[in-house]
Amino acid sequence: MNIDRFLKFFVPKDHSFFPLFESDAQNLVKASELLKELLASADVVEHERLYKEIRDIEHIGRRDH
C-alpha cells in the first residue's frame, strides 16, 4: 500500500465534516474567551451571565450534529 492510499483512509468522506469542525472550533474559542472573562470577574451576577452564555454555546454544538 503506498502512502497516498494509506493517508486517504484518514480523510473524512463526508464533506460536511470540515464546516462542522470549523464551527465547533469557533464555538470553542468563544467559550474559552467567556471562561477567561468569568475567571477574571468577581461579580456574582456577571458570573451567572457568563456561565449561561458558556452553557448556551456548549448546546449549540449538540444541536448542530
PDBQT receptor file of N, H, CA, C and O in Angstrom, charges set to zero:
ATOM      1  N   MET A   1       0.855  -1.181   0.000  1.00  0.00    +0.000 N 
ATOM      2  CA  MET A   1       0.000   0.000   0.000  1.00  0.00    +0.000 C 
ATOM      3  C   MET A   1       0.897   1.239   0.000  1.00  0.00    +0.000 C 
ATOM      4  O   MET A   1       1.758   1.393   0.866  1.00  0.00    +0.000 OA
ATOM      5  N   ASN A   2       0.686   2.118  -0.978  1.00  0.00    +0.000 N 
ATOM      6  H   ASN A   2      -0.013   1.993  -1.682  1.00  0.00    +0.000 HD
ATOM      7  CA  ASN A   2       1.506   3.327  -0.997  1.00  0.00    +0.000 C 
ATOM      8  C   ASN A   2       0.968   4.338   0.013  1.00  0.00    +0.000 C 
ATOM      9  O   ASN A   2      -0.140   4.187   0.527  1.00  0.00    +0.000 OA
ATOM     10  N   ILE A   3       1.762   5.366   0.290  1.00  0.00    +0.000 N 
ATOM     11  H   ILE A   3       2.663   5.489  -0.127  1.00  0.00    +0.000 HD
ATOM     12  CA  ILE A   3       1.429   6.332   1.337  1.00  0.00    +0.000 C 
ATOM     13  C   ILE A   3       0.167   7.125   1.009  1.00  0.00    +0.000 C 
ATOM     14  O   ILE A   3      -0.604   7.446   1.914  1.00  0.00    +0.000 OA
ATOM     15  N   ASP A   4      -0.064   7.450  -0.272  1.00  0.00    +0.000 N 
ATOM     16  H   ASP A   4       0.562   7.190  -1.007  1.00  0.00    +0.000 HD
ATOM     17  CA  ASP A   4      -1.258   8.210  -0.652  1.00  0.00    +0.000 C 
ATOM     18  C   ASP A   4      -2.539   7.443  -0.321  1.00  0.00    +0.000 C 
ATOM     19  O   ASP A   4      -3.489   8.013   0.217  1.00  0.00    +0.000 OA
ATOM     20  N   ARG A   5      -2.560   6.183  -0.638  1.00  0.00    +0.000 N 
ATOM     21  H   ARG A   5      -1.789   5.720  -1.075  1.00  0.00    +0.000 HD
ATOM     22  CA  ARG A   5      -3.744   5.373  -0.338  1.00  0.00    +0.000 C 
ATOM     23  C   ARG A   5      -3.922   5.216   1.163  1.00  0.00    +0.000 C 
ATOM     24  O   ARG A   5      -5.047   5.185   1.662  1.00  0.00    +0.000 OA
ATOM     25  N   PHE A   6      -2.820   5.118   1.872  1.00  0.00    +0.000 N 
ATOM     26  H   PHE A   6      -1.907   5.143   1.467  1.00  0.00    +0.000 HD
ATOM     27  CA  PHE A   6      -2.876   4.994   3.323  1.00  0.00    +0.000 C 
ATOM     28  C   PHE A   6      -3.451   6.272   3.954  1.00  0.00    +0.000 C 
ATOM     29  O   PHE A   6      -4.332   6.196   4.810  1.00  0.00    +0.000 OA
ATOM     30  N   LEU A   7      -2.958   7.435   3.536  1.00  0.00    +0.000 N 
ATOM     31  H   LEU A   7      -2.242   7.497   2.841  1.00  0.00    +0.000 HD
ATOM     32  CA  LEU A   7      -3.427   8.704   4.095  1.00  0.00    +0.000 C 
ATOM     33  C   LEU A   7      -4.874   8.999   3.695  1.00  0.00    +0.000 C 
ATOM     34  O   LEU A   7      -5.612   9.609   4.468  1.00  0.00    +0.000 OA
ATOM     35  N   LYS A   8      -5.281   8.582   2.520  1.00  0.00    +0.000 N 
ATOM     36  H   LYS A   8      -4.681   8.086   1.892  1.00  0.00    +0.000 HD
ATOM     37  CA  LYS A   8      -6.645   8.790   2.054  1.00  0.00    +0.000 C 
ATOM     38  C   LYS A   8      -7.648   8.087   2.980  1.00  0.00    +0.000 C 
ATOM     39  O   LYS A   8      -8.799   8.509   3.097  1.00  0.00    +0.000 OA
ATOM     40  N   PHE A   9      -7.206   7.037   3.618  1.00  0.00    +0.000 N 
ATOM     41  H   PHE A   9      -6.271   6.695   3.523  1.00  0.00    +0.000 HD
ATOM     42  CA  PHE A   9      -8.050   6.300   4.553  1.00  0.00    +0.000 C 
ATOM     43  C   PHE A   9      -8.509   7.197   5.706  1.00  0.00    +0.000 C 
ATOM     44  O   PHE A   9      -9.612   7.020   6.223  1.00  0.00    +0.000 OA
ATOM     45  N   PHE A  10      -7.665   8.165   6.115  1.00  0.00    +0.000 N 
ATOM     46  H   PHE A  10      -6.769   8.309   5.694  1.00  0.00    +0.000 HD
ATOM     47  CA  PHE A  10      -7.964   9.025   7.262  1.00  0.00    +0.000 C 
ATOM     48  C   PHE A  10      -8.725  10.296   6.903  1.00  0.00    +0.000 C 
ATOM     49  O   PHE A  10      -9.188  11.000   7.800  1.00  0.00    +0.000 OA
ATOM     50  N   VAL A  11      -8.864  10.602   5.638  1.00  0.00    +0.000 N 
ATOM     51  H   VAL A  11      -8.488  10.030   4.909  1.00  0.00    +0.000 HD
ATOM     52  CA  VAL A  11      -9.582  11.800   5.212  1.00  0.00    +0.000 C 
ATOM     53  C   VAL A  11     -11.086  11.512   5.262  1.00  0.00    +0.000 C 
ATOM     54  O   VAL A  11     -11.547  10.518   4.702  1.00  0.00    +0.000 OA
ATOM     55  N   PRO A  12     -11.853  12.386   5.936  1.00  0.00    +0.000 N 
ATOM     56  CA  PRO A  12     -13.298  12.169   6.008  1.00  0.00    +0.000 C 
ATOM     57  C   PRO A  12     -13.929  12.150   4.620  1.00  0.00    +0.000 C 
ATOM     58  O   PRO A  12     -13.589  12.968   3.765  1.00  0.00    +0.000 OA
ATOM     59  N   LYS A  13     -14.831  11.230   4.406  1.00  0.00    +0.000 N 
ATOM     60  H   LYS A  13     -15.107  10.565   5.100  1.00  0.00    +0.000 HD
ATOM     61  CA  LYS A  13     -15.503  11.120   3.119  1.00  0.00    +0.000 C 
ATOM     62  C   LYS A  13     -16.753  11.982   3.047  1.00  0.00    +0.000 C 
ATOM     63  O   LYS A  13     -17.226  12.312   1.959  1.00  0.00    +0.000 OA
ATOM     64  N   ASP A  14     -17.277  12.340   4.186  1.00  0.00    +0.000 N 
ATOM     65  H   ASP A  14     -16.893  12.073   5.070  1.00  0.00    +0.000 HD
ATOM     66  CA  ASP A  14     -18.439  13.214   4.258  1.00  0.00    +0.000 C 
ATOM     67  C   ASP A  14     -17.946  14.665   4.227  1.00  0.00    +0.000 C 
ATOM     68  O   ASP A  14     -17.243  15.105   5.136  1.00  0.00    +0.000 OA
ATOM     69  N   HIS A  15     -18.314  15.398   3.187  1.00  0.00    +0.000 N 
ATOM     70  H   HIS A  15     -18.885  15.041   2.448  1.00  0.00    +0.000 HD
ATOM     71  CA  HIS A  15     -17.804  16.759   3.011  1.00  0.00    +0.000 C 
ATOM     72  C   HIS A  15     -18.380  17.761   4.008  1.00  0.00    +0.000 C 
ATOM     73  O   HIS A  15     -17.915  18.899   4.071  1.00  0.00    +0.000 OA
ATOM     74  N   SER A  16     -19.368  17.367   4.775  1.00  0.00    +0.000 N 
ATOM     75  H   SER A  16     -19.746  16.443   4.725  1.00  0.00    +0.000 HD
ATOM     76  CA  SER A  16     -19.904  18.275   5.788  1.00  0.00    +0.000 C 
ATOM     77  C   SER A  16     -19.021  18.303   7.038  1.00  0.00    +0.000 C 
ATOM     78  O   SER A  16     -19.245  19.119   7.932  1.00  0.00    +0.000 OA
ATOM     79  N   PHE A  17     -18.035  17.433   7.108  1.00  0.00    +0.000 N 
ATOM     80  H   PHE A  17     -17.852  16.770   6.381  1.00  0.00    +0.000 HD
ATOM     81  CA  PHE A  17     -17.164  17.357   8.278  1.00  0.00    +0.000 C 
ATOM     82  C   PHE A  17     -16.424  18.664   8.520  1.00  0.00    +0.000 C 
ATOM     83  O   PHE A  17     -16.420  19.167   9.643  1.00  0.00    +0.000 OA
ATOM     84  N   PHE A  18     -15.804  19.219   7.499  1.00  0.00    +0.000 N 
ATOM     85  H   PHE A  18     -15.807  18.810   6.586  1.00  0.00    +0.000 HD
ATOM     86  CA  PHE A  18     -14.944  20.383   7.692  1.00  0.00    +0.000 C 
ATOM     87  C   PHE A  18     -15.706  21.631   8.136  1.00  0.00    +0.000 C 
ATOM     88  O   PHE A  18     -15.235  22.321   9.041  1.00  0.00    +0.000 OA
ATOM     89  N   PRO A  19     -16.856  21.955   7.548  1.00  0.00    +0.000 N 
ATOM     90  CA  PRO A  19     -17.612  23.105   8.071  1.00  0.00    +0.000 C 
ATOM     91  C   PRO A  19     -18.062  22.906   9.521  1.00  0.00    +0.000 C 
ATOM     92  O   PRO A  19     -18.039  23.847  10.314  1.00  0.00    +0.000 OA
ATOM     93  N   LEU A  20     -18.469  21.684   9.863  1.00  0.00    +0.000 N 
ATOM     94  H   LEU A  20     -18.487  20.920   9.218  1.00  0.00    +0.000 HD
ATOM     95  CA  LEU A  20     -18.864  21.407  11.242  1.00  0.00    +0.000 C 
ATOM     96  C   LEU A  20     -17.677  21.527  12.189  1.00  0.00    +0.000 C 
ATOM     97  O   LEU A  20     -17.809  22.050  13.296  1.00  0.00    +0.000 OA
ATOM     98  N   PHE A  21     -16.531  21.046  11.755  1.00  0.00    +0.000 N 
ATOM     99  H   PHE A  21     -16.424  20.621  10.856  1.00  0.00    +0.000 HD
ATOM    100  CA  PHE A  21     -15.319  21.129  12.565  1.00  0.00    +0.000 C 
ATOM    101  C   PHE A  21     -14.935  22.590  12.786  1.00  0.00    +0.000 C 
ATOM    102  O   PHE A  21     -14.572  22.978  13.896  1.00  0.00    +0.000 OA
ATOM    103  N   GLU A  22     -15.013  23.390  11.739  1.00  0.00    +0.000 N 
ATOM    104  H   GLU A  22     -15.308  23.074  10.837  1.00  0.00    +0.000 HD
ATOM    105  CA  GLU A  22     -14.681  24.811  11.854  1.00  0.00    +0.000 C 
ATOM    106  C   GLU A  22     -15.652  25.524  12.783  1.00  0.00    +0.000 C 
ATOM    107  O   GLU A  22     -15.240  26.350  13.598  1.00  0.00    +0.000 OA
ATOM    108  N   SER A  23     -16.926  25.214  12.668  1.00  0.00    +0.000 N 
ATOM    109  H   SER A  23     -17.261  24.543  12.006  1.00  0.00    +0.000 HD
ATOM    110  CA  SER A  23     -17.935  25.808  13.532  1.00  0.00    +0.000 C 
ATOM    111  C   SER A  23     -17.692  25.439  14.999  1.00  0.00    +0.000 C 
ATOM    112  O   SER A  23     -17.786  26.292  15.882  1.00  0.00    +0.000 OA
ATOM    113  N   ASP A  24     -17.383  24.179  15.247  1.00  0.00    +0.000 N 
ATOM    114  H   ASP A  24     -17.307  23.487  14.530  1.00  0.00    +0.000 HD
ATOM    115  CA  ASP A  24     -17.087  23.741  16.613  1.00  0.00    +0.000 C 
ATOM    116  C   ASP A  24     -15.852  24.445  17.159  1.00  0.00    +0.000 C 
ATOM    117  O   ASP A  24     -15.811  24.806  18.336  1.00  0.00    +0.000 OA
ATOM    118  N   ALA A  25     -14.852  24.640  16.316  1.00  0.00    +0.000 N 
ATOM    119  H   ALA A  25     -14.885  24.347  15.361  1.00  0.00    +0.000 HD
ATOM    120  CA  ALA A  25     -13.633  25.331  16.746  1.00  0.00    +0.000 C 
ATOM    121  C   ALA A  25     -13.946  26.777  17.117  1.00  0.00    +0.000 C 
ATOM    122  O   ALA A  25     -13.421  27.290  18.105  1.00  0.00    +0.000 OA
ATOM    123  N   GLN A  26     -14.797  27.438  16.335  1.00  0.00    +0.000 N 
ATOM    124  H   GLN A  26     -15.224  27.021  15.532  1.00  0.00    +0.000 HD
ATOM    125  CA  GLN A  26     -15.178  28.815  16.650  1.00  0.00    +0.000 C 
ATOM    126  C   GLN A  26     -15.950  28.876  17.964  1.00  0.00    +0.000 C 
ATOM    127  O   GLN A  26     -15.754  29.793  18.762  1.00  0.00    +0.000 OA
ATOM    128  N   ASN A  27     -16.825  27.902  18.186  1.00  0.00    +0.000 N 
ATOM    129  H   ASN A  27     -16.984  27.158  17.538  1.00  0.00    +0.000 HD
ATOM    130  CA  ASN A  27     -17.557  27.842  19.457  1.00  0.00    +0.000 C 
ATOM    131  C   ASN A  27     -16.607  27.626  20.626  1.00  0.00    +0.000 C 
ATOM    132  O   ASN A  27     -16.793  28.209  21.694  1.00  0.00    +0.000 OA
ATOM    133  N   LEU A  28     -15.602  26.801  20.433  1.00  0.00    +0.000 N 
ATOM    134  H   LEU A  28     -15.452  26.327  19.565  1.00  0.00    +0.000 HD
ATOM    135  CA  LEU A  28     -14.630  26.540  21.483  1.00  0.00    +0.000 C 
ATOM    136  C   LEU A  28     -13.848  27.803  21.830  1.00  0.00    +0.000 C 
ATOM    137  O   LEU A  28     -13.603  28.082  23.004  1.00  0.00    +0.000 OA
ATOM    138  N   VAL A  29     -13.460  28.558  20.820  1.00  0.00    +0.000 N 
ATOM    139  H   VAL A  29     -13.658  28.332  19.867  1.00  0.00    +0.000 HD
ATOM    140  CA  VAL A  29     -12.737  29.815  21.054  1.00  0.00    +0.000 C 
ATOM    141  C   VAL A  29     -13.622  30.782  21.829  1.00  0.00    +0.000 C 
ATOM    142  O   VAL A  29     -13.172  31.391  22.799  1.00  0.00    +0.000 OA
ATOM    143  N   LYS A  30     -14.883  30.928  21.408  1.00  0.00    +0.000 N 
ATOM    144  H   LYS A  30     -15.248  30.433  20.619  1.00  0.00    +0.000 HD
ATOM    145  CA  LYS A  30     -15.805  31.836  22.097  1.00  0.00    +0.000 C 
ATOM    146  C   LYS A  30     -16.023  31.413  23.548  1.00  0.00    +0.000 C 
ATOM    147  O   LYS A  30     -16.002  32.250  24.450  1.00  0.00    +0.000 OA
ATOM    148  N   ALA A  31     -16.232  30.110  23.775  1.00  0.00    +0.000 N 
ATOM    149  H   ALA A  31     -16.249  29.430  23.043  1.00  0.00    +0.000 HD
ATOM    150  CA  ALA A  31     -16.426  29.619  25.139  1.00  0.00    +0.000 C 
ATOM    151  C   ALA A  31     -15.167  29.850  25.984  1.00  0.00    +0.000 C 
ATOM    152  O   ALA A  31     -15.268  30.158  27.171  1.00  0.00    +0.000 OA
ATOM    153  N   SER A  32     -14.009  29.705  25.388  1.00  0.00    +0.000 N 
ATOM    154  H   SER A  32     -13.928  29.455  24.423  1.00  0.00    +0.000 HD
ATOM    155  CA  SER A  32     -12.751  29.944  26.113  1.00  0.00    +0.000 C 
ATOM    156  C   SER A  32     -12.604  31.405  26.502  1.00  0.00    +0.000 C 
ATOM    157  O   SER A  32     -12.153  31.722  27.602  1.00  0.00    +0.000 OA
ATOM    158  N   GLU A  33     -12.988  32.293  25.592  1.00  0.00    +0.000 N 
ATOM    159  H   GLU A  33     -13.355  32.035  24.698  1.00  0.00    +0.000 HD
ATOM    160  CA  GLU A  33     -12.932  33.725  25.896  1.00  0.00    +0.000 C 
ATOM    161  C   GLU A  33     -13.884  34.071  27.044  1.00  0.00    +0.000 C 
ATOM    162  O   GLU A  33     -13.540  34.847  27.935  1.00  0.00    +0.000 OA
ATOM    163  N   LEU A  34     -15.073  33.489  27.010  1.00  0.00    +0.000 N 
ATOM    164  H   LEU A  34     -15.353  32.859  26.286  1.00  0.00    +0.000 HD
ATOM    165  CA  LEU A  34     -16.046  33.727  28.079  1.00  0.00    +0.000 C 
ATOM    166  C   LEU A  34     -15.551  33.161  29.409  1.00  0.00    +0.000 C 
ATOM    167  O   LEU A  34     -15.737  33.781  30.456  1.00  0.00    +0.000 OA
ATOM    168  N   LEU A  35     -14.924  31.989  29.369  1.00  0.00    +0.000 N 
ATOM    169  H   LEU A  35     -14.773  31.486  28.519  1.00  0.00    +0.000 HD
ATOM    170  CA  LEU A  35     -14.370  31.403  30.591  1.00  0.00    +0.000 C 
ATOM    171  C   LEU A  35     -13.284  32.295  31.173  1.00  0.00    +0.000 C 
ATOM    172  O   LEU A  35     -13.204  32.467  32.389  1.00  0.00    +0.000 OA
ATOM    173  N   LYS A  36     -12.462  32.855  30.324  1.00  0.00    +0.000 N 
ATOM    174  H   LYS A  36     -12.526  32.715  29.336  1.00  0.00    +0.000 HD
ATOM    175  CA  LYS A  36     -11.416  33.778  30.777  1.00  0.00    +0.000 C 
ATOM    176  C   LYS A  36     -12.045  34.996  31.465  1.00  0.00    +0.000 C 
ATOM    177  O   LYS A  36     -11.566  35.438  32.509  1.00  0.00    +0.000 OA
ATOM    178  N   GLU A  37     -13.118  35.534  30.875  1.00  0.00    +0.000 N 
ATOM    179  H   GLU A  37     -13.507  35.175  30.027  1.00  0.00    +0.000 HD
ATOM    180  CA  GLU A  37     -13.835  36.650  31.494  1.00  0.00    +0.000 C 
ATOM    181  C   GLU A  37     -14.415  36.241  32.840  1.00  0.00    +0.000 C 
ATOM    182  O   GLU A  37     -14.327  36.985  33.816  1.00  0.00    +0.000 OA
ATOM    183  N   LEU A  38     -15.011  35.053  32.883  1.00  0.00    +0.000 N 
ATOM    184  H   LEU A  38     -15.083  34.448  32.090  1.00  0.00    +0.000 HD
ATOM    185  CA  LEU A  38     -15.632  34.568  34.110  1.00  0.00    +0.000 C 
ATOM    186  C   LEU A  38     -14.604  34.466  35.237  1.00  0.00    +0.000 C 
ATOM    187  O   LEU A  38     -14.873  34.862  36.371  1.00  0.00    +0.000 OA
ATOM    188  N   LEU A  39     -13.431  33.933  34.914  1.00  0.00    +0.000 N 
ATOM    189  H   LEU A  39     -13.213  33.611  33.993  1.00  0.00    +0.000 HD
ATOM    190  CA  LEU A  39     -12.394  33.773  35.941  1.00  0.00    +0.000 C 
ATOM    191  C   LEU A  39     -11.794  35.100  36.391  1.00  0.00    +0.000 C 
ATOM    192  O   LEU A  39     -11.265  35.202  37.498  1.00  0.00    +0.000 OA
ATOM    193  N   ALA A  40     -11.875  36.114  35.534  1.00  0.00    +0.000 N 
ATOM    194  H   ALA A  40     -12.304  36.031  34.635  1.00  0.00    +0.000 HD
ATOM    195  CA  ALA A  40     -11.314  37.418  35.871  1.00  0.00    +0.000 C 
ATOM    196  C   ALA A  40     -12.301  38.297  36.635  1.00  0.00    +0.000 C 
ATOM    197  O   ALA A  40     -11.912  39.317  37.204  1.00  0.00    +0.000 OA
ATOM    198  N   SER A  41     -13.562  37.912  36.653  1.00  0.00    +0.000 N 
ATOM    199  H   SER A  41     -13.878  37.083  36.191  1.00  0.00    +0.000 HD
ATOM    200  CA  SER A  41     -14.600  38.731  37.266  1.00  0.00    +0.000 C 
ATOM    201  C   SER A  41     -14.858  38.292  38.702  1.00  0.00    +0.000 C 
ATOM    202  O   SER A  41     -14.770  37.112  39.040  1.00  0.00    +0.000 OA
ATOM    203  N   ALA A  42     -15.178  39.280  39.537  1.00  0.00    +0.000 N 
ATOM    204  H   ALA A  42     -15.249  40.239  39.263  1.00  0.00    +0.000 HD
ATOM    205  CA  ALA A  42     -15.537  38.996  40.926  1.00  0.00    +0.000 C 
ATOM    206  C   ALA A  42     -17.025  39.212  41.162  1.00  0.00    +0.000 C 
ATOM    207  O   ALA A  42     -17.521  38.963  42.261  1.00  0.00    +0.000 OA
ATOM    208  N   ASP A  43     -17.732  39.667  40.151  1.00  0.00    +0.000 N 
ATOM    209  H   ASP A  43     -17.329  39.869  39.258  1.00  0.00    +0.000 HD
ATOM    210  CA  ASP A  43     -19.157  39.978  40.257  1.00  0.00    +0.000 C 
ATOM    211  C   ASP A  43     -19.999  38.708  40.078  1.00  0.00    +0.000 C 
ATOM    212  O   ASP A  43     -19.899  38.027  39.057  1.00  0.00    +0.000 OA
ATOM    213  N   VAL A  44     -20.818  38.403  41.069  1.00  0.00    +0.000 N 
ATOM    214  H   VAL A  44     -20.899  38.956  41.898  1.00  0.00    +0.000 HD
ATOM    215  CA  VAL A  44     -21.630  37.188  41.047  1.00  0.00    +0.000 C 
ATOM    216  C   VAL A  44     -22.651  37.224  39.904  1.00  0.00    +0.000 C 
ATOM    217  O   VAL A  44     -22.874  36.211  39.240  1.00  0.00    +0.000 OA
ATOM    218  N   VAL A  45     -23.258  38.361  39.679  1.00  0.00    +0.000 N 
ATOM    219  H   VAL A  45     -23.077  39.184  40.219  1.00  0.00    +0.000 HD
ATOM    220  CA  VAL A  45     -24.236  38.489  38.599  1.00  0.00    +0.000 C 
ATOM    221  C   VAL A  45     -23.550  38.254  37.254  1.00  0.00    +0.000 C 
ATOM    222  O   VAL A  45     -24.102  37.584  36.381  1.00  0.00    +0.000 OA
ATOM    223  N   GLU A  46     -22.361  38.799  37.090  1.00  0.00    +0.000 N 
ATOM    224  H   GLU A  46     -21.913  39.343  37.799  1.00  0.00    +0.000 HD
ATOM    225  CA  GLU A  46     -21.589  38.600  35.862  1.00  0.00    +0.000 C 
ATOM    226  C   GLU A  46     -21.223  37.124  35.701  1.00  0.00    +0.000 C 
ATOM    227  O   GLU A  46     -21.250  36.600  34.587  1.00  0.00    +0.000 OA
ATOM    228  N   HIS A  47     -20.882  36.451  36.797  1.00  0.00    +0.000 N 
ATOM    229  H   HIS A  47     -20.859  36.877  37.702  1.00  0.00    +0.000 HD
ATOM    230  CA  HIS A  47     -20.573  35.015  36.755  1.00  0.00    +0.000 C 
ATOM    231  C   HIS A  47     -21.758  34.232  36.198  1.00  0.00    +0.000 C 
ATOM    232  O   HIS A  47     -21.590  33.365  35.340  1.00  0.00    +0.000 OA
ATOM    233  N   GLU A  48     -22.942  34.538  36.686  1.00  0.00    +0.000 N 
ATOM    234  H   GLU A  48     -23.078  35.242  37.383  1.00  0.00    +0.000 HD
ATOM    235  CA  GLU A  48     -24.133  33.817  36.226  1.00  0.00    +0.000 C 
ATOM    236  C   GLU A  48     -24.395  34.060  34.746  1.00  0.00    +0.000 C 
ATOM    237  O   GLU A  48     -24.738  33.128  34.019  1.00  0.00    +0.000 OA
ATOM    238  N   ARG A  49     -24.238  35.302  34.292  1.00  0.00    +0.000 N 
ATOM    239  H   ARG A  49     -23.959  36.059  34.883  1.00  0.00    +0.000 HD
ATOM    240  CA  ARG A  49     -24.456  35.627  32.882  1.00  0.00    +0.000 C 
ATOM    241  C   ARG A  49     -23.451  34.886  31.998  1.00  0.00    +0.000 C 
ATOM    242  O   ARG A  49     -23.821  34.295  30.983  1.00  0.00    +0.000 OA
ATOM    243  N   LEU A  50     -22.173  34.924  32.395  1.00  0.00    +0.000 N 
ATOM    244  H   LEU A  50     -21.873  35.404  33.220  1.00  0.00    +0.000 HD
ATOM    245  CA  LEU A  50     -21.136  34.264  31.612  1.00  0.00    +0.000 C 
ATOM    246  C   LEU A  50     -21.314  32.749  31.617  1.00  0.00    +0.000 C 
ATOM    247  O   LEU A  50     -21.123  32.094  30.592  1.00  0.00    +0.000 OA
ATOM    248  N   TYR A  51     -21.677  32.197  32.766  1.00  0.00    +0.000 N 
ATOM    249  H   TYR A  51     -21.832  32.729  33.598  1.00  0.00    +0.000 HD
ATOM    250  CA  TYR A  51     -21.920  30.757  32.858  1.00  0.00    +0.000 C 
ATOM    251  C   TYR A  51     -23.041  30.350  31.896  1.00  0.00    +0.000 C 
ATOM    252  O   TYR A  51     -22.930  29.343  31.197  1.00  0.00    +0.000 OA
ATOM    253  N   LYS A  52     -24.122  31.141  31.866  1.00  0.00    +0.000 N 
ATOM    254  H   LYS A  52     -24.212  31.959  32.434  1.00  0.00    +0.000 HD
ATOM    255  CA  LYS A  52     -25.241  30.837  30.976  1.00  0.00    +0.000 C 
ATOM    256  C   LYS A  52     -24.797  30.922  29.512  1.00  0.00    +0.000 C 
ATOM    257  O   LYS A  52     -25.178  30.076  28.703  1.00  0.00    +0.000 OA
ATOM    258  N   GLU A  53     -24.006  31.924  29.168  1.00  0.00    +0.000 N 
ATOM    259  H   GLU A  53     -23.697  32.612  29.824  1.00  0.00    +0.000 HD
ATOM    260  CA  GLU A  53     -23.521  32.046  27.789  1.00  0.00    +0.000 C 
ATOM    261  C   GLU A  53     -22.659  30.849  27.392  1.00  0.00    +0.000 C 
ATOM    262  O   GLU A  53     -22.793  30.318  26.290  1.00  0.00    +0.000 OA
ATOM    263  N   ILE A  54     -21.779  30.430  28.294  1.00  0.00    +0.000 N 
ATOM    264  H   ILE A  54     -21.671  30.862  29.189  1.00  0.00    +0.000 HD
ATOM    265  CA  ILE A  54     -20.925  29.267  28.018  1.00  0.00    +0.000 C 
ATOM    266  C   ILE A  54     -21.789  28.025  27.832  1.00  0.00    +0.000 C 
ATOM    267  O   ILE A  54     -21.574  27.250  26.900  1.00  0.00    +0.000 OA
ATOM    268  N   ARG A  55     -22.746  27.840  28.701  1.00  0.00    +0.000 N 
ATOM    269  H   ARG A  55     -22.920  28.470  29.458  1.00  0.00    +0.000 HD
ATOM    270  CA  ARG A  55     -23.645  26.683  28.601  1.00  0.00    +0.000 C 
ATOM    271  C   ARG A  55     -24.418  26.702  27.283  1.00  0.00    +0.000 C 
ATOM    272  O   ARG A  55     -24.596  25.663  26.648  1.00  0.00    +0.000 OA
ATOM    273  N   ASP A  56     -24.873  27.878  26.878  1.00  0.00    +0.000 N 
ATOM    274  H   ASP A  56     -24.729  28.722  27.394  1.00  0.00    +0.000 HD
ATOM    275  CA  ASP A  56     -25.595  28.003  25.604  1.00  0.00    +0.000 C 
ATOM    276  C   ASP A  56     -24.692  27.634  24.419  1.00  0.00    +0.000 C 
ATOM    277  O   ASP A  56     -25.136  26.974  23.479  1.00  0.00    +0.000 OA
ATOM    278  N   ILE A  57     -23.448  28.054  24.468  1.00  0.00    +0.000 N 
ATOM    279  H   ILE A  57     -23.087  28.590  25.232  1.00  0.00    +0.000 HD
ATOM    280  CA  ILE A  57     -22.505  27.725  23.398  1.00  0.00    +0.000 C 
ATOM    281  C   ILE A  57     -22.260  26.216  23.354  1.00  0.00    +0.000 C 
ATOM    282  O   ILE A  57     -22.165  25.637  22.271  1.00  0.00    +0.000 OA
ATOM    283  N   GLU A  58     -22.158  25.585  24.502  1.00  0.00    +0.000 N 
ATOM    284  H   GLU A  58     -22.235  26.055  25.381  1.00  0.00    +0.000 HD
ATOM    285  CA  GLU A  58     -21.981  24.125  24.532  1.00  0.00    +0.000 C 
ATOM    286  C   GLU A  58     -23.156  23.419  23.858  1.00  0.00    +0.000 C 
ATOM    287  O   GLU A  58     -22.972  22.423  23.158  1.00  0.00    +0.000 OA
ATOM    288  N   HIS A  59     -24.345  23.935  24.071  1.00  0.00    +0.000 N 
ATOM    289  H   HIS A  59     -24.494  24.744  24.640  1.00  0.00    +0.000 HD
ATOM    290  CA  HIS A  59     -25.539  23.313  23.497  1.00  0.00    +0.000 C 
ATOM    291  C   HIS A  59     -25.662  23.556  21.999  1.00  0.00    +0.000 C 
ATOM    292  O   HIS A  59     -26.311  22.775  21.304  1.00  0.00    +0.000 OA
ATOM    293  N   ILE A  60     -25.058  24.611  21.492  1.00  0.00    +0.000 N 
ATOM    294  H   ILE A  60     -24.531  25.246  22.056  1.00  0.00    +0.000 HD
ATOM    295  CA  ILE A  60     -25.063  24.878  20.055  1.00  0.00    +0.000 C 
ATOM    296  C   ILE A  60     -24.430  23.691  19.331  1.00  0.00    +0.000 C 
ATOM    297  O   ILE A  60     -24.972  23.214  18.334  1.00  0.00    +0.000 OA
ATOM    298  N   GLY A  61     -23.317  23.225  19.813  1.00  0.00    +0.000 N 
ATOM    299  H   GLY A  61     -22.877  23.613  20.623  1.00  0.00    +0.000 HD
ATOM    300  CA  GLY A  61     -22.636  22.095  19.195  1.00  0.00    +0.000 C 
ATOM    301  C   GLY A  61     -23.465  20.827  19.218  1.00  0.00    +0.000 C 
ATOM    302  O   GLY A  61     -23.405  20.033  18.279  1.00  0.00    +0.000 OA
ATOM    303  N   ARG A  62     -24.222  20.627  20.249  1.00  0.00    +0.000 N 
ATOM    304  H   ARG A  62     -24.272  21.272  21.012  1.00  0.00    +0.000 HD
ATOM    305  CA  ARG A  62     -25.055  19.422  20.350  1.00  0.00    +0.000 C 
ATOM    306  C   ARG A  62     -26.241  19.489  19.392  1.00  0.00    +0.000 C 
ATOM    307  O   ARG A  62     -26.650  18.468  18.838  1.00  0.00    +0.000 OA
ATOM    308  N   ARG A  63     -26.795  20.683  19.196  1.00  0.00    +0.000 N 
ATOM    309  H   ARG A  63     -26.463  21.512  19.646  1.00  0.00    +0.000 HD
ATOM    310  CA  ARG A  63     -27.945  20.828  18.291  1.00  0.00    +0.000 C 
ATOM    311  C   ARG A  63     -27.536  20.667  16.836  1.00  0.00    +0.000 C 
ATOM    312  O   ARG A  63     -28.295  20.131  16.029  1.00  0.00    +0.000 OA
ATOM    313  N   ASP A  64     -26.328  21.134  16.496  1.00  0.00    +0.000 N 
ATOM    314  H   ASP A  64     -25.711  21.570  17.152  1.00  0.00    +0.000 HD
ATOM    315  CA  ASP A  64     -25.882  21.152  15.103  1.00  0.00    +0.000 C 
ATOM    316  C   ASP A  64     -25.550  19.759  14.567  1.00  0.00    +0.000 C 
ATOM    317  O   ASP A  64     -25.477  19.575  13.352  1.00  0.00    +0.000 OA
ATOM    318  N   HIS A  65     -25.351  18.790  15.435  1.00  0.00    +0.000 N 
ATOM    319  H   HIS A  65     -25.410  18.940  16.422  1.00  0.00    +0.000 HD
ATOM    320  CA  HIS A  65     -24.864  17.486  14.938  1.00  0.00    +0.000 C 
ATOM    321  C   HIS A  65     -25.929  16.456  15.016  1.00  0.00    +0.000 C 
ATOM    322  O   HIS A  65     -25.702  15.304  14.643  1.00  0.00    +0.000 OA
TER     323      HIS A  65
